[in-house]
């Protein structure tokens, strides 16, 4: 299917209103253009409704828990209601806990801190660093990148079959790749983990903004995600799932809020009784606005209907993929092949172009924001590129001559707030840059490629 055919097709629905949709940016070639934010995989723009809800609450801001004043009680109710909203959004089971954290990274580090000393962790090398790095010790088994969905399940099955049956085990897997956008077989991986008496945590940072996530249906033990990717960029995240390991572990942070009672002993020491609820791992004054923003985003996406949102995103994905397919110099990165289901995250390289140079030209000459590099998933990107760790080099120089291996990649990502015009402009920009070259001179400054003037 050609770009022209796709461009003529009507959108399934209008994009959801987001902040920044009318922001204009200057072009080095002169004039201004509405900014095309196509870096959703890093941080999605805030939904307008989220911003409105937070603004409406702001005058009533108060310290949560234990406060006697009206605003304190109001804020406490709002905070705890946000927890219940997130539990419904994730279709949590009875008894599951929802812990508010700073981000997906924070959530997975929290879970890592709860693991028993004998726990074995199994993680694919294809994970984002947030999932790859919290388990850094001899208990970890890093699994090679699979090339099919079935191979992913088989690889995990073989690894789990050889584990020590006397200790505990945890599998960590992404729901959707932050590099290729491809969906992973979470339900099948969860079944494999449980068949070998292991537990599984789902990194849903890239999945939750695009698809419904049901803890119950996927049968995962925990799920982690970030607000700033779920259209609520206010420095908050979630770890939700089984309560036992969370309840039995030492608090992630020691301090007020995590403790139920504290008393001095006659020998001069201190006795502490910790909470057994989610508060056990939420010491200090919580980010009430961040939690409320996540809850507002959950409500907005639910009310918009994921079936409609997924259908519209699929249309945008096909528009971009068809456009890139018409440029022979472009190679799209993939683990599972062209037909694999995916979310709106696409990474690619352009023959003869330095990726940083290409991304800089998209920004400076077309007002398009994408990302270049290794996307905090270095092992995966290097596997897909077949490249060794090394310097990118000067941005004005070609990244790789025809036939040579690329060092970095370019990533375009979009979602519920992306207008059709943004992806159409992106496809046109890629075609023009490859055909005609950049219109401006660029230089490397502080490790980034920027316009020379």
C-alpha positions in Angstrom: 0.0 0.0 0.0 1.4 3.4 -1.0 1.7 6.5 1.2 -0.7 8.3 -1.1 -3.4 5.6 -0.6 -2.9 5.7 3.2 -3.0 9.5 3.3 -6.3 9.5 1.6 -7.9 7.2 4.1 -9.9 8.9 6.8 -8.6 8.8 10.4 -10.5 6.5 12.7 -11.0 9.3 15.3 -9.6 12.6 16.3 -6.4 12.7 18.4 -6.9 13.3 22.1 -6.1 17.0 23.1 -2.6 17.3 24.6 -0.6 20.2 25.8 1.7 21.8 23.2 -0.4 20.9 20.2 -0.3 24.6 19.1 3.3 25.3 20.0 5.3 26.7 17.1 9.1 26.5 16.7 11.5 28.4 14.4 13.1 26.7 11.4 16.7 27.4 10.4 15.5 27.9 6.8 13.1 30.7 8.0 9.6 31.0 9.4 7.9 28.9 12.0 5.9 25.6 12.1 3.7 23.8 14.5 6.0 21.5 16.5 5.5 17.8 15.6 6.2 15.9 18.9 7.2 12.4 17.7 9.2 11.3 20.7 6.3 9.8 22.7 8.4 6.7 23.7 10.6 9.0 25.8 7.9 11.3 27.3 4.4 11.7 25.9 2.8 15.2 26.1 0.4 15.7 28.9 -3.3 15.2 28.1 -5.2 18.4 28.3 -7.7 16.8 30.7 -4.8 15.7 33.0 -3.5 19.3 33.1 -7.0 20.7 33.8 -7.6 18.2 36.6 -4.3 19.0 38.3 -4.9 22.7 37.9 -8.4 22.4 39.5 -6.9 20.5 42.4 -3.9 22.8 43.0 -5.6 25.4 45.2 -6.7 22.6 47.5 -3.2 21.1 47.9 -2.5 19.8 51.3 -0.3 17.4 53.2 -1.6 13.8 53.0 -2.3 11.4 55.8 -2.8 12.2 59.4 -3.6 15.8 58.9 -6.7 17.1 60.7 -7.4 20.0 58.4 -9.9 19.9 55.5 -7.3 20.3 52.7 -5.2 17.6 54.2 -8.2 15.2 54.4 -9.2 16.2 50.9 -5.7 15.5 49.6 -5.6 12.2 51.4 -8.8 11.1 49.8 -7.6 12.1 46.4 -4.4 10.2 46.8 -6.0 7.0 48.0 -8.7 7.3 45.3 -5.9 7.6 42.7 -4.6 4.3 44.0 -8.0 2.7 43.5 -8.3 4.2 40.0 -4.9 2.7 39.0 -5.9 -0.7 40.4 -9.1 -0.6 38.2 -7.1 0.6 35.1 -4.7 -2.4 35.5 -7.6 -4.9 36.4 -5.7 -5.9 39.6 -6.7 -8.9 41.7 -8.1 -8.7 45.2 -5.3 -8.3 47.6 -2.9 -6.7 45.0 -1.1 -3.6 46.1 -0.5 -0.4 44.1 2.6 1.4 45.2 3.3 4.9 43.9 7.0 5.4 42.9 8.9 7.9 40.8 9.0 6.0 37.5 9.3 2.5 36.0 13.0 2.5 36.9 12.1 3.3 40.5 9.4 0.6 40.5 11.7 -2.1 39.3 14.5 -1.1 41.7 11.9 -1.3 44.5 11.0 -4.8 43.5 14.6 -5.8 43.2 15.1 -4.6 46.8 12.4 -7.1 47.9 14.0 -10.2 46.5 15.3 -13.0 48.7 19.0 -13.6 48.7 18.5 -16.9 46.8 16.2 -15.4 44.1 17.3 -16.1 40.5 16.3 -13.4 38.0 15.8 -14.1 34.3 15.8 -11.2 31.9 16.2 -10.9 28.1 19.1 -8.7 26.8 16.5 -6.9 24.8 15.1 -5.0 27.8 15.3 -1.3 28.5 18.0 -0.5 31.0 15.2 0.1 33.6 14.5 -3.6 33.4 18.0 -4.8 32.6 20.1 -3.2 35.3 18.3 -3.4 38.7 19.3 -7.0 39.2 23.1 -6.6 38.8 24.7 -9.5 40.6 25.4 -13.2 40.2 21.7 -14.2 40.5 20.9 -12.9 37.1 20.7 -14.9 33.9 20.6 -12.7 30.8 18.8 -14.4 27.9 19.8 -13.9 24.2 17.5 -11.8 21.9 14.9 -14.1 20.3 14.0 -13.7 16.7 10.4 -15.0 16.9 7.6 -14.8 19.5 7.8 -18.6 19.8 11.6 -18.5 20.3 11.1 -16.0 23.2 8.9 -18.5 25.0 11.2 -21.5 24.2 14.3 -19.6 25.4 12.7 -18.8 28.7 11.4 -22.3 29.1 14.9 -23.8 28.7 16.4 -21.3 31.1 13.8 -21.9 33.8 14.1 -25.7 33.4 17.8 -25.5 34.5 17.2 -23.2 37.5 17.8 -24.2 41.1 14.4 -25.6 42.2 15.0 -24.7 45.9 15.1 -20.9 45.6 12.7 -18.3 44.3 12.8 -17.0 40.8 11.6 -13.9 38.9 11.2 -13.2 35.2 11.3 -9.6 34.0 9.9 -8.9 30.5 8.8 -5.9 28.6 5.3 -5.6 27.1 6.3 -3.6 24.1 9.8 -2.8 23.0 10.9 0.8 23.4 13.1 0.3 20.3 11.0 -1.6 17.8 7.5 -1.2 19.3 6.9 -4.9 18.9 4.6 -6.6 21.4 6.0 -9.4 23.4 4.0 -12.7 24.2 3.5 -11.7 27.9 0.7 -14.2 28.6 2.7 -17.1 27.2 5.8 -16.0 29.1 3.8 -15.7 32.3 2.5 -19.2 31.8 6.0 -20.5 31.3 7.2 -18.7 34.4 4.4 -20.1 36.6 4.9 -23.6 35.2 8.4 -23.5 36.7 7.3 -21.9 40.0 8.7 -18.5 39.1 7.1 -15.1 39.2 7.0 -12.5 36.5 7.1 -8.7 36.4 5.9 -6.8 33.4 7.6 -3.6 32.3 4.5 -1.9 30.8 6.1 1.6 30.3 5.6 1.3 26.5 2.5 -0.9 26.6 0.1 0.8 29.0 -0.1 4.1 27.0 -1.1 2.1 23.9 -3.0 -1.0 24.9 -5.1 -2.1 27.9 -3.1 -3.9 30.5 -4.9 -6.5 32.7 -2.8 -8.0 35.5 -5.6 -10.6 35.9 -5.8 -11.6 32.2 -2.1 -11.6 31.5 -1.5 -13.4 34.8 1.6 -11.4 35.7 2.6 -11.0 39.3 3.6 -7.3 39.0 3.4 -4.5 36.5 5.4 -1.3 36.4 4.9 1.8 34.4 5.7 5.6 34.4 3.3 8.5 34.4 5.4 10.5 32.0 4.8 8.0 29.2 1.1 7.7 30.1 0.4 11.4 29.2 0.9 12.5 32.9 4.5 13.8 33.0 4.8 14.7 36.7 7.5 12.4 38.0 5.4 9.6 39.3 5.2 5.9 38.5 3.5 2.7 39.7 4.4 -0.8 40.9 1.3 -2.9 41.2 0.8 -6.6 42.0 1.2 -9.3 44.7 1.5 -8.0 48.2 3.5 -10.8 49.9 7.1 -10.0 48.8 6.4 -6.3 49.2 5.0 -6.8 52.7 7.8 -9.1 53.9 10.7 -6.9 52.6 12.4 -4.1 54.4 11.0 -0.7 53.4 12.4 0.6 50.1 13.1 3.9 52.0 13.1 4.2 55.8 11.2 7.2 57.2 8.0 8.7 58.1 4.9 7.3 56.4 6.5 3.8 56.1 6.5 3.4 59.9 3.4 2.6 62.0 5.1 3.1 65.4 8.6 4.0 66.5 9.8 3.7 70.1 13.1 3.9 72.1 14.5 0.8 73.8 16.1 0.8 77.2 19.4 0.0 75.6 19.3 3.2 73.6 18.2 1.6 70.3 15.0 2.1 68.3 12.1 -0.4 67.6 10.1 0.1 64.5 6.8 -1.4 63.4 6.5 -0.9 59.6 3.2 -0.7 57.7 2.1 -3.8 55.8 0.2 -1.8 53.2 1.6 0.1 50.2 2.7 2.8 52.6 5.5 0.6 53.6 7.4 1.6 50.5 6.2 5.2 50.2 8.2 6.9 53.0 8.2 10.7 53.0 5.6 13.1 51.7 4.2 11.4 48.5 3.9 13.0 45.1 0.1 13.6 45.4 -0.1 15.6 42.2 1.9 12.9 40.3 -0.4 10.2 41.6 -3.5 12.2 40.7 -2.2 12.9 37.3 -1.7 9.2 36.6 -5.2 8.5 37.8 -6.6 11.2 35.5 -4.7 9.8 32.6 -6.0 6.3 33.4 -9.6 7.7 33.4 -9.1 9.6 30.2 -7.7 6.7 28.2 -10.4 4.3 29.6 -13.2 6.7 28.7 -11.8 7.3 25.2 -11.8 3.6 24.6 -8.7 1.6 23.9 -10.4 -0.1 20.9 -10.7 3.2 19.2 -7.3 4.4 20.3 -5.6 1.2 19.0 -7.4 1.4 15.7 -6.3 5.0 15.1 -2.7 4.2 16.1 -2.6 1.3 13.8 -3.5 3.7 11.0 -0.7 6.0 11.9 1.7 3.0 12.2 0.9 1.9 8.7 1.2 5.4 7.3 4.7 5.7 8.7 5.8 2.2 7.7 4.5 2.5 4.2 6.2 5.8 3.8 9.6 4.5 5.0 9.2 1.4 2.8 9.2 3.7 -0.2 12.7 5.0 0.6 15.2 2.3 -0.3 17.9 3.8 1.9 15.9 3.3 5.0 16.1 0.1 7.1 13.5 -0.4 9.8 14.7 -2.3 12.9 12.8 -5.4 14.0 13.2 -8.5 16.0 10.1 -10.5 15.1 9.6 -9.4 11.5 7.3 -7.0 9.5 4.1 -8.7 10.5 4.6 -8.6 14.3 2.0 -6.6 16.2 3.4 -3.4 17.5 2.7 0.0 19.1 3.6 3.4 17.7 7.4 3.1 18.1 9.6 2.6 15.0 13.4 2.8 14.9 15.4 2.9 11.7 18.7 3.8 10.1 19.3 5.7 6.8 22.1 4.5 4.6 25.0 7.0 4.4 23.5 9.2 7.1 24.7 9.8 10.6 21.7 9.3 12.8 22.3 12.3 15.0 22.7 14.4 11.8 19.4 13.1 10.4 17.5 13.7 13.6 18.9 17.3 13.9 17.8 18.1 10.3 14.3 16.8 11.0 14.2 19.2 14.0 15.9 22.3 12.5 14.4 22.1 9.0 11.0 20.5 9.6 10.1 21.2 13.2 9.9 17.4 14.0 11.1 16.0 17.3 12.4 12.4 17.2 15.2 10.7 19.1 18.5 9.2 18.0 21.0 7.0 19.8 20.7 3.6 21.5 17.5 4.5 23.5 18.6 3.2 26.9 18.5 -0.3 25.4 22.2 -0.6 24.2 22.4 -4.4 23.9 19.2 -4.6 21.9 20.1 -1.8 19.5 23.6 -3.1 18.9 22.2 -6.6 18.3 19.8 -5.1 15.7 22.5 -3.0 14.1 25.2 -5.6 14.3 27.6 -2.9 15.6 30.2 -2.8 18.4 30.2 -0.2 21.1 32.1 2.8 19.8 31.9 6.6 19.3 29.3 8.1 17.0 31.8 10.6 15.5 31.2 14.0 14.1 27.5 14.7 13.2 28.3 16.2 9.8 30.1 13.1 8.6 28.3 10.0 7.2 27.6 7.5 9.9 28.3 4.6 7.7 29.2 4.2 4.1 26.9 2.0 1.9 27.3 -1.6 3.1 28.8 -0.7 6.4 27.2 -1.1 9.8 25.4 1.8 11.5 26.4 2.7 15.0 23.1 4.4 16.2 19.5 4.6 15.1 16.7 7.1 14.8 13.4 6.5 16.6 10.0 8.0 15.8 7.1 7.4 18.2 3.6 8.6 18.6 0.3 7.9 20.3 -3.2 9.1 21.2 -2.4 12.8 20.8 -0.6 12.7 17.5 -2.3 14.5 14.6 -2.3 13.0 11.1 -0.3 16.0 9.8 2.6 15.2 12.1 3.2 11.7 10.6 2.6 12.9 7.1 5.2 15.7 7.6 7.6 13.2 9.0 7.3 10.8 6.0 7.7 13.7 3.6 10.7 15.0 5.5 12.5 11.6 5.4 11.9 11.4 1.7 13.2 14.9 1.0 16.2 14.6 3.2 17.3 11.3 1.6 16.7 12.7 -1.9 18.0 16.2 -1.6 20.2 16.2 1.5 20.1 18.7 4.4 19.7 22.4 3.5 21.8 23.5 6.4 25.3 22.9 7.9 25.6 21.1 11.2 28.2 20.7 13.9 28.8 18.6 17.0 28.4 20.7 20.2 28.4 19.1 23.7 28.0 15.7 22.1 24.9 16.7 20.1 24.4 17.5 16.5 23.1 21.1 16.1 22.8 23.7 13.3 26.1 25.4 12.7 24.6 28.9 13.1 
